[in-house]
Amino acid sequence: MSQPVQLVILITTLPGRGQEQVAAFERLAPIVRAEEGCLQYDMHQVSGNPDRFVLIERWASQEALAAHDATPHMVEADAASPAFRAGPAQVIELVAAPLA
């Protein structure tokens, strides 16, 4: 069994299109949060910049994340996002820092 996976995803929308990202997230979040293995799925707007967002995702395993990425709702969301995003999201996978 794999370890939990935590992602930080940086999103920038086209100027003035941040509300479209918010609306897309509001539609998607309840569906994603109901997926098996989803531990956290929260988006935050960057203070002072209505077109920048940080998405925090936690998944029970790499397998759960892979299943999430292949769901029809995520495939559809990924296809729609170039209409309002400035470019691809930057995905950062976190690992626990070793204890001293």
Biopython code that builds the backbone (N, CA, C, O; Angstrom):
import numpy as np
from Bio.PDB.StructureBuilder import StructureBuilder

atoms = [
    (1, "MET", "N", (0.848, -1.186, 0.000)),
    (1, "MET", "CA", (0.000, 0.000, 0.000)),
    (1, "MET", "C", (0.888, 1.241, 0.000)),
    (1, "MET", "O", (1.857, 1.313, 0.755)),
    (2, "SER", "N", (0.564, 2.199, -0.829)),
    (2, "SER", "CA", (1.394, 3.390, -0.911)),
    (2, "SER", "C", (1.044, 4.381, 0.197)),
    (2, "SER", "O", (0.017, 4.268, 0.866)),
    (3, "GLN", "N", (1.918, 5.335, 0.361)),
    (3, "GLN", "CA", (1.759, 6.377, 1.377)),
    (3, "GLN", "C", (0.801, 7.459, 0.880)),
    (3, "GLN", "O", (0.568, 7.576, -0.323)),
    (4, "PRO", "N", (0.243, 8.253, 1.802)),
    (4, "PRO", "CA", (-0.586, 9.389, 1.391)),
    (4, "PRO", "C", (0.213, 10.355, 0.509)),
    (4, "PRO", "O", (1.436, 10.456, 0.612)),
    (5, "VAL", "N", (-0.506, 11.049, -0.344)),
    (5, "VAL", "CA", (0.101, 11.985, -1.291)),
    (5, "VAL", "C", (-0.466, 13.369, -1.003)),
    (5, "VAL", "O", (-1.678, 13.537, -0.867)),
    (6, "GLN", "N", (0.424, 14.363, -0.909)),
    (6, "GLN", "CA", (-0.029, 15.741, -0.708)),
    (6, "GLN", "C", (0.507, 16.594, -1.846)),
    (6, "GLN", "O", (1.695, 16.554, -2.166)),
    (7, "LEU", "N", (-0.390, 17.369, -2.451)),
    (7, "LEU", "CA", (-0.032, 18.233, -3.567)),
    (7, "LEU", "C", (-0.376, 19.681, -3.250)),
    (7, "LEU", "O", (-1.377, 19.966, -2.592)),
    (8, "VAL", "N", (0.465, 20.586, -3.724)),
    (8, "VAL", "CA", (0.180, 22.015, -3.736)),
    (8, "VAL", "C", (0.175, 22.399, -5.211)),
    (8, "VAL", "O", (1.154, 22.177, -5.923)),
    (9, "ILE", "N", (-0.923, 22.970, -5.659)),
    (9, "ILE", "CA", (-1.078, 23.292, -7.078)),
    (9, "ILE", "C", (-1.266, 24.796, -7.203)),
    (9, "ILE", "O", (-2.182, 25.376, -6.620)),
    (10, "LEU", "N", (-0.379, 25.414, -7.974)),
    (10, "LEU", "CA", (-0.407, 26.857, -8.185)),
    (10, "LEU", "C", (-1.115, 27.142, -9.503)),
    (10, "LEU", "O", (-0.750, 26.599, -10.546)),
    (11, "ILE", "N", (-2.130, 27.998, -9.445)),
    (11, "ILE", "CA", (-2.978, 28.290, -10.596)),
    (11, "ILE", "C", (-2.985, 29.791, -10.828)),
    (11, "ILE", "O", (-3.159, 30.569, -9.890)),
    (12, "THR", "N", (-2.796, 30.201, -12.082)),
    (12, "THR", "CA", (-2.922, 31.606, -12.474)),
    (12, "THR", "C", (-3.918, 31.675, -13.611)),
    (12, "THR", "O", (-3.795, 30.950, -14.599)),
    (13, "THR", "N", (-4.904, 32.546, -13.473)),
    (13, "THR", "CA", (-5.873, 32.721, -14.546)),
    (13, "THR", "C", (-5.462, 33.901, -15.420)),
    (13, "THR", "O", (-4.596, 34.699, -15.061)),
    (14, "LEU", "N", (-6.099, 33.981, -16.554)),
    (14, "LEU", "CA", (-5.924, 35.158, -17.399)),
    (14, "LEU", "C", (-6.408, 36.372, -16.618)),
    (14, "LEU", "O", (-7.281, 36.236, -15.760)),
    (15, "PRO", "N", (-5.864, 37.558, -16.893)),
    (15, "PRO", "CA", (-6.271, 38.751, -16.143)),
    (15, "PRO", "C", (-7.788, 38.939, -16.138)),
    (15, "PRO", "O", (-8.441, 38.923, -17.182)),
    (16, "GLY", "N", (-8.326, 39.116, -14.927)),
    (16, "GLY", "CA", (-9.755, 39.346, -14.764)),
    (16, "GLY", "C", (-10.632, 38.114, -14.851)),
    (16, "GLY", "O", (-11.858, 38.227, -14.821)),
    (17, "ARG", "N", (-10.019, 36.916, -14.961)),
    (17, "ARG", "CA", (-10.810, 35.689, -15.138)),
    (17, "ARG", "C", (-10.807, 34.803, -13.898)),
    (17, "ARG", "O", (-11.233, 33.650, -13.967)),
    (18, "GLY", "N", (-10.337, 35.319, -12.773)),
    (18, "GLY", "CA", (-10.267, 34.530, -11.553)),
    (18, "GLY", "C", (-11.608, 33.986, -11.098)),
    (18, "GLY", "O", (-11.674, 32.882, -10.557)),
    (19, "GLN", "N", (-12.672, 34.738, -11.306)),
    (19, "GLN", "CA", (-13.994, 34.275, -10.862)),
    (19, "GLN", "C", (-14.413, 33.012, -11.604)),
    (19, "GLN", "O", (-15.163, 32.195, -11.069)),
    (20, "GLU", "N", (-13.933, 32.848, -12.828)),
    (20, "GLU", "CA", (-14.247, 31.625, -13.576)),
    (20, "GLU", "C", (-13.572, 30.413, -12.926)),
    (20, "GLU", "O", (-14.139, 29.320, -12.907)),
    (21, "GLN", "N", (-12.367, 30.609, -12.397)),
    (21, "GLN", "CA", (-11.686, 29.536, -11.671)),
    (21, "GLN", "C", (-12.458, 29.193, -10.403)),
    (21, "GLN", "O", (-12.639, 28.020, -10.075)),
    (22, "VAL", "N", (-12.912, 30.223, -9.692)),
    (22, "VAL", "CA", (-13.689, 30.001, -8.474)),
    (22, "VAL", "C", (-14.961, 29.217, -8.794)),
    (22, "VAL", "O", (-15.296, 28.263, -8.091)),
    (23, "ALA", "N", (-15.660, 29.608, -9.837)),
    (23, "ALA", "CA", (-16.904, 28.925, -10.213)),
    (23, "ALA", "C", (-16.634, 27.469, -10.602)),
    (23, "ALA", "O", (-17.395, 26.576, -10.228)),
    (24, "ALA", "N", (-15.561, 27.230, -11.346)),
    (24, "ALA", "CA", (-15.216, 25.861, -11.746)),
    (24, "ALA", "C", (-14.903, 25.016, -10.514)),
    (24, "ALA", "O", (-15.320, 23.861, -10.429)),
    (25, "PHE", "N", (-14.171, 25.586, -9.561)),
    (25, "PHE", "CA", (-13.842, 24.857, -8.340)),
    (25, "PHE", "C", (-15.097, 24.556, -7.529)),
    (25, "PHE", "O", (-15.249, 23.452, -7.007)),
    (26, "GLU", "N", (-15.989, 25.525, -7.424)),
    (26, "GLU", "CA", (-17.218, 25.320, -6.647)),
    (26, "GLU", "C", (-18.071, 24.192, -7.224)),
    (26, "GLU", "O", (-18.723, 23.464, -6.475)),
    (27, "ARG", "N", (-18.072, 24.042, -8.550)),
    (27, "ARG", "CA", (-18.810, 22.937, -9.170)),
    (27, "ARG", "C", (-18.113, 21.603, -8.932)),
    (27, "ARG", "O", (-18.771, 20.587, -8.705)),
    (28, "LEU", "N", (-16.787, 21.604, -8.984)),
    (28, "LEU", "CA", (-16.009, 20.376, -8.934)),
    (28, "LEU", "C", (-15.764, 19.861, -7.515)),
    (28, "LEU", "O", (-15.751, 18.650, -7.297)),
    (29, "ALA", "N", (-15.573, 20.748, -6.561)),
    (29, "ALA", "CA", (-15.139, 20.361, -5.213)),
    (29, "ALA", "C", (-16.017, 19.292, -4.561)),
    (29, "ALA", "O", (-15.467, 18.319, -4.043)),
    (30, "PRO", "N", (-17.347, 19.414, -4.553)),
    (30, "PRO", "CA", (-18.143, 18.376, -3.884)),
    (30, "PRO", "C", (-17.982, 16.996, -4.531)),
    (30, "PRO", "O", (-18.011, 15.977, -3.841)),
    (31, "ILE", "N", (-17.813, 16.967, -5.835)),
    (31, "ILE", "CA", (-17.644, 15.705, -6.549)),
    (31, "ILE", "C", (-16.304, 15.079, -6.184)),
    (31, "ILE", "O", (-16.226, 13.883, -5.901)),
    (32, "VAL", "N", (-15.250, 15.893, -6.192)),
    (32, "VAL", "CA", (-13.902, 15.391, -5.871)),
    (32, "VAL", "C", (-13.834, 14.946, -4.422)),
    (32, "VAL", "O", (-13.281, 13.887, -4.125)),
    (33, "ARG", "N", (-14.384, 15.732, -3.521)),
    (33, "ARG", "CA", (-14.332, 15.383, -2.098)),
    (33, "ARG", "C", (-15.057, 14.070, -1.792)),
    (33, "ARG", "O", (-14.772, 13.425, -0.783)),
    (34, "ALA", "N", (-15.986, 13.677, -2.652)),
    (34, "ALA", "CA", (-16.713, 12.414, -2.469)),
    (34, "ALA", "C", (-15.960, 11.212, -3.041)),
    (34, "ALA", "O", (-16.364, 10.068, -2.828)),
    (35, "GLU", "N", (-14.882, 11.462, -3.755)),
    (35, "GLU", "CA", (-14.118, 10.364, -4.345)),
    (35, "GLU", "C", (-13.431, 9.545, -3.252)),
    (35, "GLU", "O", (-12.998, 10.077, -2.230)),
    (36, "GLU", "N", (-13.344, 8.241, -3.495)),
    (36, "GLU", "CA", (-12.636, 7.364, -2.568)),
    (36, "GLU", "C", (-11.167, 7.785, -2.508)),
    (36, "GLU", "O", (-10.517, 7.957, -3.539)),
    (37, "GLY", "N", (-10.660, 7.946, -1.299)),
    (37, "GLY", "CA", (-9.251, 8.290, -1.117)),
    (37, "GLY", "C", (-8.959, 9.772, -1.032)),
    (37, "GLY", "O", (-7.821, 10.152, -0.755)),
    (38, "CYS", "N", (-9.963, 10.637, -1.266)),
    (38, "CYS", "CA", (-9.743, 12.082, -1.143)),
    (38, "CYS", "C", (-9.769, 12.457, 0.336)),
    (38, "CYS", "O", (-10.766, 12.240, 1.024)),
    (39, "LEU", "N", (-8.669, 13.018, 0.813)),
    (39, "LEU", "CA", (-8.561, 13.443, 2.210)),
    (39, "LEU", "C", (-8.721, 14.957, 2.354)),
    (39, "LEU", "O", (-9.151, 15.450, 3.396)),
    (40, "GLN", "N", (-8.370, 15.683, 1.293)),
    (40, "GLN", "CA", (-8.489, 17.145, 1.315)),
    (40, "GLN", "C", (-8.491, 17.656, -0.110)),
    (40, "GLN", "O", (-7.753, 17.162, -0.962)),
    (41, "TYR", "N", (-9.331, 18.655, -0.364)),
    (41, "TYR", "CA", (-9.401, 19.301, -1.672)),
    (41, "TYR", "C", (-9.903, 20.713, -1.428)),
    (41, "TYR", "O", (-11.110, 20.953, -1.416)),
    (42, "ASP", "N", (-8.975, 21.658, -1.231)),
    (42, "ASP", "CA", (-9.317, 23.030, -0.855)),
    (42, "ASP", "C", (-8.547, 24.019, -1.716)),
    (42, "ASP", "O", (-7.354, 23.840, -1.960)),
    (43, "MET", "N", (-9.225, 25.053, -2.172)),
    (43, "MET", "CA", (-8.589, 26.097, -2.969)),
    (43, "MET", "C", (-8.626, 27.411, -2.203)),
    (43, "MET", "O", (-9.612, 27.736, -1.541)),
    (44, "HIS", "N", (-7.535, 28.157, -2.306)),
    (44, "HIS", "CA", (-7.413, 29.458, -1.650)),
    (44, "HIS", "C", (-6.960, 30.479, -2.679)),
    (44, "HIS", "O", (-6.135, 30.179, -3.542)),
    (45, "GLN", "N", (-7.499, 31.683, -2.586)),
    (45, "GLN", "CA", (-7.063, 32.773, -3.445)),
    (45, "GLN", "C", (-5.849, 33.431, -2.793)),
    (45, "GLN", "O", (-5.799, 33.583, -1.572)),
    (46, "VAL", "N", (-4.874, 33.818, -3.611)),
    (46, "VAL", "CA", (-3.695, 34.508, -3.103)),
    (46, "VAL", "C", (-4.102, 35.926, -2.713)),
    (46, "VAL", "O", (-4.734, 36.636, -3.496)),
    (47, "SER", "N", (-3.738, 36.331, -1.510)),
    (47, "SER", "CA", (-4.097, 37.648, -1.000)),
    (47, "SER", "C", (-3.600, 38.746, -1.945)),
    (47, "SER", "O", (-2.430, 38.780, -2.326)),
    (48, "GLY", "N", (-4.511, 39.630, -2.308)),
    (48, "GLY", "CA", (-4.152, 40.767, -3.142)),
    (48, "GLY", "C", (-4.092, 40.469, -4.631)),
    (48, "GLY", "O", (-3.788, 41.363, -5.421)),
    (49, "ASN", "N", (-4.378, 39.221, -5.038)),
    (49, "ASN", "CA", (-4.326, 38.887, -6.458)),
    (49, "ASN", "C", (-5.523, 37.988, -6.802)),
    (49, "ASN", "O", (-5.482, 36.785, -6.543)),
    (50, "PRO", "N", (-6.578, 38.558, -7.378)),
    (50, "PRO", "CA", (-7.785, 37.780, -7.657)),
    (50, "PRO", "C", (-7.623, 36.760, -8.782)),
    (50, "PRO", "O", (-8.555, 36.010, -9.072)),
    (51, "ASP", "N", (-6.459, 36.721, -9.415)),
    (51, "ASP", "CA", (-6.217, 35.792, -10.516)),
    (51, "ASP", "C", (-5.189, 34.710, -10.172)),
    (51, "ASP", "O", (-4.713, 34.006, -11.062)),
    (52, "ARG", "N", (-4.843, 34.574, -8.884)),
    (52, "ARG", "CA", (-3.881, 33.539, -8.450)),
    (52, "ARG", "C", (-4.511, 32.711, -7.342)),
    (52, "ARG", "O", (-5.175, 33.231, -6.445)),
    (53, "PHE", "N", (-4.279, 31.392, -7.433)),
    (53, "PHE", "CA", (-4.891, 30.451, -6.494)),
    (53, "PHE", "C", (-3.902, 29.372, -6.106)),
    (53, "PHE", "O", (-2.969, 29.056, -6.845)),
    (54, "VAL", "N", (-4.131, 28.816, -4.927)),
    (54, "VAL", "CA", (-3.374, 27.664, -4.451)),
    (54, "VAL", "C", (-4.390, 26.585, -4.102)),
    (54, "VAL", "O", (-5.300, 26.809, -3.304)),
    (55, "LEU", "N", (-4.225, 25.420, -4.706)),
    (55, "LEU", "CA", (-5.086, 24.272, -4.443)),
    (55, "LEU", "C", (-4.288, 23.279, -3.613)),
    (55, "LEU", "O", (-3.174, 22.911, -3.986)),
    (56, "ILE", "N", (-4.848, 22.845, -2.493)),
    (56, "ILE", "CA", (-4.217, 21.854, -1.622)),
    (56, "ILE", "C", (-4.993, 20.552, -1.783)),
    (56, "ILE", "O", (-6.203, 20.505, -1.561)),
    (57, "GLU", "N", (-4.280, 19.499, -2.170)),
    (57, "GLU", "CA", (-4.904, 18.187, -2.308)),
    (57, "GLU", "C", (-4.154, 17.176, -1.457)),
    (57, "GLU", "O", (-2.923, 17.167, -1.419)),
    (58, "ARG", "N", (-4.910, 16.327, -0.776)),
    (58, "ARG", "CA", (-4.331, 15.187, -0.051)),
    (58, "ARG", "C", (-5.108, 13.954, -0.453)),
    (58, "ARG", "O", (-6.339, 13.952, -0.458)),
    (59, "TRP", "N", (-4.375, 12.900, -0.791)),
    (59, "TRP", "CA", (-4.965, 11.643, -1.234)),
    (59, "TRP", "C", (-4.409, 10.513, -0.398)),
    (59, "TRP", "O", (-3.256, 10.560, 0.030)),
    (60, "ALA", "N", (-5.218, 9.503, -0.163)),
    (60, "ALA", "CA", (-4.819, 8.376, 0.674)),
    (60, "ALA", "C", (-3.665, 7.589, 0.074)),
    (60, "ALA", "O", (-2.899, 6.958, 0.802)),
    (61, "SER", "N", (-3.536, 7.619, -1.243)),
    (61, "SER", "CA", (-2.487, 6.848, -1.903)),
    (61, "SER", "C", (-2.248, 7.384, -3.312)),
    (61, "SER", "O", (-3.041, 8.161, -3.844)),
    (62, "GLN", "N", (-1.150, 6.956, -3.894)),
    (62, "GLN", "CA", (-0.859, 7.313, -5.287)),
    (62, "GLN", "C", (-1.929, 6.721, -6.204)),
    (62, "GLN", "O", (-2.280, 7.318, -7.221)),
    (63, "GLU", "N", (-2.439, 5.554, -5.843)),
    (63, "GLU", "CA", (-3.489, 4.912, -6.634)),
    (63, "GLU", "C", (-4.783, 5.737, -6.619)),
    (63, "GLU", "O", (-5.453, 5.875, -7.643)),
    (64, "ALA", "N", (-5.121, 6.276, -5.455)),
    (64, "ALA", "CA", (-6.320, 7.123, -5.359)),
    (64, "ALA", "C", (-6.159, 8.385, -6.202)),
    (64, "ALA", "O", (-7.107, 8.819, -6.857)),
    (65, "LEU", "N", (-4.968, 8.973, -6.189)),
    (65, "LEU", "CA", (-4.702, 10.158, -7.006)),
    (65, "LEU", "C", (-4.799, 9.818, -8.490)),
    (65, "LEU", "O", (-5.386, 10.576, -9.261)),
    (66, "ALA", "N", (-4.231, 8.693, -8.893)),
    (66, "ALA", "CA", (-4.289, 8.282, -10.292)),
    (66, "ALA", "C", (-5.730, 8.057, -10.737)),
    (66, "ALA", "O", (-6.108, 8.446, -11.842)),
    (67, "ALA", "N", (-6.534, 7.432, -9.882)),
    (67, "ALA", "CA", (-7.946, 7.215, -10.200)),
    (67, "ALA", "C", (-8.670, 8.559, -10.339)),
    (67, "ALA", "O", (-9.494, 8.728, -11.237)),
    (68, "HIS", "N", (-8.366, 9.503, -9.461)),
    (68, "HIS", "CA", (-8.949, 10.847, -9.516)),
    (68, "HIS", "C", (-8.628, 11.519, -10.846)),
    (68, "HIS", "O", (-9.510, 12.078, -11.499)),
    (69, "ASP", "N", (-7.375, 11.460, -11.235)),
    (69, "ASP", "CA", (-6.948, 12.114, -12.480)),
    (69, "ASP", "C", (-7.660, 11.565, -13.711)),
    (69, "ASP", "O", (-7.793, 12.269, -14.712)),
    (70, "ALA", "N", (-8.119, 10.318, -13.647)),
    (70, "ALA", "CA", (-8.759, 9.666, -14.789)),
    (70, "ALA", "C", (-10.286, 9.772, -14.782)),
    (70, "ALA", "O", (-10.938, 9.290, -15.708)),
    (71, "THR", "N", (-10.864, 10.392, -13.754)),
    (71, "THR", "CA", (-12.327, 10.482, -13.696)),
    (71, "THR", "C", (-12.851, 11.378, -14.822)),
    (71, "THR", "O", (-12.167, 12.312, -15.239)),
    (72, "PRO", "N", (-14.045, 11.097, -15.306)),
    (72, "PRO", "CA", (-14.619, 11.938, -16.368)),
    (72, "PRO", "C", (-14.730, 13.411, -15.976)),
    (72, "PRO", "O", (-14.509, 14.286, -16.814)),
    (73, "HIS", "N", (-15.069, 13.702, -14.706)),
    (73, "HIS", "CA", (-15.199, 15.102, -14.307)),
    (73, "HIS", "C", (-13.856, 15.829, -14.320)),
    (73, "HIS", "O", (-13.808, 17.027, -14.601)),
    (74, "MET", "N", (-12.766, 15.124, -14.020)),
    (74, "MET", "CA", (-11.454, 15.789, -14.075)),
    (74, "MET", "C", (-10.967, 15.939, -15.515)),
    (74, "MET", "O", (-10.363, 16.955, -15.859)),
    (75, "VAL", "N", (-11.218, 14.955, -16.344)),
    (75, "VAL", "CA", (-10.854, 15.063, -17.762)),
    (75, "VAL", "C", (-11.583, 16.251, -18.382)),
    (75, "VAL", "O", (-10.994, 17.026, -19.136)),
    (76, "GLU", "N", (-12.866, 16.388, -18.059)),
    (76, "GLU", "CA", (-13.654, 17.509, -18.574)),
    (76, "GLU", "C", (-13.150, 18.848, -18.026)),
    (76, "GLU", "O", (-13.042, 19.821, -18.772)),
    (77, "ALA", "N", (-12.843, 18.900, -16.733)),
    (77, "ALA", "CA", (-12.350, 20.139, -16.122)),
    (77, "ALA", "C", (-11.001, 20.544, -16.724)),
    (77, "ALA", "O", (-10.763, 21.721, -16.994)),
    (78, "ASP", "N", (-10.136, 19.575, -16.928)),
    (78, "ASP", "CA", (-8.825, 19.871, -17.524)),
    (78, "ASP", "C", (-8.972, 20.397, -18.950)),
    (78, "ASP", "O", (-8.213, 21.269, -19.373)),
    (79, "ALA", "N", (-9.938, 19.876, -19.684)),
    (79, "ALA", "CA", (-10.168, 20.333, -21.055)),
    (79, "ALA", "C", (-10.741, 21.745, -21.091)),
    (79, "ALA", "O", (-10.473, 22.498, -22.026)),
    (80, "ALA", "N", (-11.525, 22.109, -20.082)),
    (80, "ALA", "CA", (-12.175, 23.426, -20.053)),
    (80, "ALA", "C", (-11.278, 24.530, -19.497)),
    (80, "ALA", "O", (-11.468, 25.699, -19.833)),
    (81, "SER", "N", (-10.311, 24.186, -18.659)),
    (81, "SER", "CA", (-9.540, 25.212, -17.948)),
    (81, "SER", "C", (-8.690, 26.125, -18.839)),
    (81, "SER", "O", (-8.475, 27.270, -18.440)),
    (82, "PRO", "N", (-8.194, 25.719, -20.002)),
    (82, "PRO", "CA", (-7.425, 26.670, -20.819)),
    (82, "PRO", "C", (-8.217, 27.899, -21.255)),
    (82, "PRO", "O", (-7.623, 28.902, -21.651)),
    (83, "ALA", "N", (-9.538, 27.840, -21.189)),
    (83, "ALA", "CA", (-10.353, 28.996, -21.575)),
    (83, "ALA", "C", (-10.156, 30.175, -20.629)),
    (83, "ALA", "O", (-10.350, 31.323, -21.027)),
    (84, "PHE", "N", (-9.765, 29.902, -19.363)),
    (84, "PHE", "CA", (-9.609, 31.003, -18.406)),
    (84, "PHE", "C", (-8.264, 30.998, -17.689)),
    (84, "PHE", "O", (-7.965, 31.944, -16.961)),
    (85, "ARG", "N", (-7.458, 29.983, -17.867)),
    (85, "ARG", "CA", (-6.155, 29.944, -17.195)),
    (85, "ARG", "C", (-5.055, 30.529, -18.070)),
    (85, "ARG", "O", (-5.090, 30.411, -19.295)),
    (86, "ALA", "N", (-4.081, 31.159, -17.427)),
    (86, "ALA", "CA", (-2.967, 31.778, -18.138)),
    (86, "ALA", "C", (-1.981, 30.740, -18.666)),
    (86, "ALA", "O", (-1.179, 31.040, -19.551)),
    (87, "GLY", "N", (-2.033, 29.540, -18.137)),
    (87, "GLY", "CA", (-1.142, 28.461, -18.553)),
    (87, "GLY", "C", (-1.411, 27.250, -17.695)),
    (87, "GLY", "O", (-2.317, 27.264, -16.862)),
    (88, "PRO", "N", (-0.632, 26.198, -17.889)),
    (88, "PRO", "CA", (-0.833, 25.001, -17.066)),
    (88, "PRO", "C", (-0.580, 25.288, -15.586)),
    (88, "PRO", "O", (0.252, 26.125, -15.233)),
    (89, "ALA", "N", (-1.304, 24.588, -14.745)),
    (89, "ALA", "CA", (-1.082, 24.702, -13.305)),
    (89, "ALA", "C", (0.278, 24.093, -12.967)),
    (89, "ALA", "O", (0.731, 23.150, -13.617)),
    (90, "GLN", "N", (0.912, 24.642, -11.950)),
    (90, "GLN", "CA", (2.179, 24.093, -11.466)),
    (90, "GLN", "C", (1.866, 23.160, -10.301)),
    (90, "GLN", "O", (1.324, 23.593, -9.284)),
    (91, "VAL", "N", (2.204, 21.887, -10.447)),
    (91, "VAL", "CA", (1.913, 20.878, -9.437)),
    (91, "VAL", "C", (3.182, 20.574, -8.656)),
    (91, "VAL", "O", (4.211, 20.213, -9.228)),
    (92, "ILE", "N", (3.091, 20.725, -7.339)),
    (92, "ILE", "CA", (4.214, 20.454, -6.442)),
    (92, "ILE", "C", (3.793, 19.329, -5.517)),
    (92, "ILE", "O", (2.827, 19.466, -4.767)),
    (93, "GLU", "N", (4.516, 18.210, -5.565)),
    (93, "GLU", "CA", (4.232, 17.100, -4.658)),
    (93, "GLU", "C", (5.130, 17.230, -3.443)),
    (93, "GLU", "O", (6.346, 17.374, -3.572)),
    (94, "LEU", "N", (4.531, 17.179, -2.267)),
    (94, "LEU", "CA", (5.272, 17.336, -1.014)),
    (94, "LEU", "C", (5.641, 15.985, -0.425)),
    (94, "LEU", "O", (4.919, 15.001, -0.588)),
    (95, "VAL", "N", (6.771, 15.955, 0.259)),
    (95, "VAL", "CA", (7.172, 14.794, 1.040)),
    (95, "VAL", "C", (7.503, 15.305, 2.429)),
    (95, "VAL", "O", (7.910, 16.455, 2.593)),
    (96, "ALA", "N", (7.330, 14.460, 3.421)),
    (96, "ALA", "CA", (7.632, 14.859, 4.788)),
    (96, "ALA", "C", (9.145, 15.081, 4.918)),
    (96, "ALA", "O", (9.950, 14.292, 4.424)),
    (97, "ALA", "N", (9.499, 16.155, 5.583)),
    (97, "ALA", "CA", (10.911, 16.435, 5.823)),
    (97, "ALA", "C", (11.444, 15.443, 6.851)),
    (97, "ALA", "O", (10.758, 15.109, 7.817)),
    (98, "PRO", "N", (12.671, 14.978, 6.635)),
    (98, "PRO", "CA", (13.240, 14.038, 7.635)),
    (98, "PRO", "C", (13.422, 14.727, 8.975)),
    (98, "PRO", "O", (13.803, 15.896, 9.041)),
    (99, "LEU", "N", (13.152, 14.004, 10.019)),
    (99, "LEU", "CA", (13.335, 14.541, 11.372)),
    (99, "LEU", "C", (14.814, 14.480, 11.737)),
    (99, "LEU", "O", (15.510, 13.527, 11.387)),
    (100, "ALA", "N", (15.278, 15.482, 12.429)),
    (100, "ALA", "CA", (16.690, 15.548, 12.809)),
    (100, "ALA", "C", (16.993, 14.572, 13.923)),
    (100, "ALA", "O", (18.135, 14.487, 14.375)),
]
sb = StructureBuilder()
sb.init_structure("model")
sb.init_model(0)
sb.init_chain("A")
sb.init_seg("    ")
for serial, (resi, resn, name, xyz) in enumerate(atoms, 1):
    if name == "N":
        sb.init_residue(resn, " ", resi, " ")
    sb.init_atom(name, np.array(xyz, "f"), 0.0, 1.0, " ", f" {name:<3s}", serial, name[0])
structure = sb.get_structure()
